[in-house]
Amino acid sequence: MHLNHRLSTIATLVAMVAVAVIARWLPHPPNFTPLAAMALFAGATMMRPWVSAATIVTAMLVSDALIGVHSLMPVIYGCLLLNVWIGHRWLANRSTAAGPRRAMLVVGGSLLGSVVFFAVTNFGHWLCFYPHTTDGLFSCFTAAIPFFQYTVTGDLFYAGVFFSAHAFAGRAVGVTSHGKTSLVGNAVRSPIR
């Protein structure tokens, strides 16, 4: 791999971790962070899923070390790793989709990740902090509903930012994938080894 490309890839990974840590550290609405969208984006654009996963886990570990650890960390990390998988399987394998079709795939992948995050993390929250009854489960999920709007809004917003920036950057530098200019529809996959 060309040295400049390798350095650019490393700089991108470090920047992703830094953005995630800063975004989690600064005041923000609950669950309105770039982590899920970043995981989706990394899974869709990096050739090696383990690099995407390592980037997300590193960002979470560093930011959790700064803001505090908690009992649901494994559940949250697992949901974010699922977003990497969604990006890799749902979006990367459809990298030739373009325009509105590609945008709908990104929106669909983001919404799927948001719904799974809501369901899995709140089930984990119920197991840890609520009575193990039907009423306890209902109470837990009812209390979580106001947070869901922030999860969905944040995930869609940041997915739009990451995928659009990637498309415009690819277009600006004339990077090609499959012989075409890199647009949102033709994600250039970083060949990290």
PyMOL commands that set and color helices and strands:
alter all, ss='L'
color gray80, all
select helices_A, chain A and resi 3-25+35-45+49-67+73-94+99-129+134-173
alter helices_A, ss='H'
color red, helices_A
select strands_A, chain A and resi 176-177+180-181
alter strands_A, ss='S'
color yellow, strands_A
deselect
rebuild
show_as cartoon
